[in-house]
Amino acid sequence: MDFQDYQGVWVFIEEKDGAIAPVSLELLGAGRRLADKRGVELAGVLIGDHIKHLAKTLFEYGADLAYVYDDPIFKHYRTESFMKALLDCSAKYKPEIILYGATSTGKDLASAVATDLPTGLTADTTELDVEEDTGLLLASRPAFGGNIMATILCKKYRPQMATVRAKVMKALPPESGRLGRVVEESILLQEEDIRTKVLEIVKETTKKVRIDEADIIVAGGKGLGSAEGFQLVHQLAETLGGAVGASRDVVEAGWVEHAHQVGQTGVTVTPKIYIAIGISGAIQHIVGMKNSSLIIAINKDPQAPIFESCHYGIVGDAFEIVPLLIDRFQEVMSKEGVSHV
């Protein structure tokens, strides 16, 4: 394989109902940094129906060009149709790197493309870098239960591919009026060529916990001792009008549902305020909340790793500190006439 034939950084752009997924915009920010380091172009790959106009948004968020497959056959995501389009584009233009969001769609498509090319795929990446001279993608993710960070390389094949968790990268501030070029592509693909048929779209109506959308998160760990002790987290979260988060140990102990888990095997969050109570600070948890705007840690162990990742730390007994915080917040909010922060 002649690596000199492969050039450029691509981002698969995930689109639904005419809107670009936030993770795709985040990846354009990460891709821009990688492309600049290599001195190559950054491209977004748009596959869908009536989506050509979205290329303007890609340019505003850092892309130099957009490869567009716009056809009714791509109205709904199906592995086979999207895979064929991406393989067609990759065969024509030979990218050095392709990034996907680690969503259900991104994971499904990336694994299918990697198998067919064939090439390597690093899943659930939380850090990205590239070697300027060799072009090797340095895709890092927690391993061994979050106890270490592993950097995975694909030395023998191109393109190099990775799925990247949502909210671990930052989108660039949009630059209004920024221009790029659109490359319109097509592929000979008929409906009868695709084995999967979309018969009906059923929208979920069950209300789920969405801690990834919360501005304030109060998270608890095993340091709270029991499910009863964990109620402190619920009480403070309710007082602040925030969401409840938890470490993996707490979820595995059955104190709270998995939807509340923050970390590599849970949800990545970026709230304005993240309060960690009784959480030691394992890598597996830190990667899920390290990009929070303000991190406050409460732990009785002054050597707890969480204190290396927080903006403010309180060393002490949570069962003494948290009730005082609740009382003080309630007092202030009562004076201000508000129900929550």
Secondary structure, DSSP 8 states (H G I E B T S, - for coil): --GGG---EEEEE-EETTEE-HHHHHHHHHHHHHHHHHT--EEEEEEESS-GGGHHHHHHTT-SEEEEEE-GGGSS--HHHHHHHHHHHHHHH--SEEEEESSHHHHHHHHHHHHHTT--EEEEE-EEEE-TTT--EEEEEEETTTTEEEEE---S-SSEEEEE-TTSS------TT---EEEEE-----GGG-S----------S----GGG-SEEEEE-GGG-STTTTHHHHHHHHHHT-EEEE-HHHHHTTSS-GGGBBSTTSB----SEEEEES----HHHHTTTTT-SEEEEEES-TT-GGGGS-SEEEES-HHHHHHHHHHHHHHHHHHHT-S--
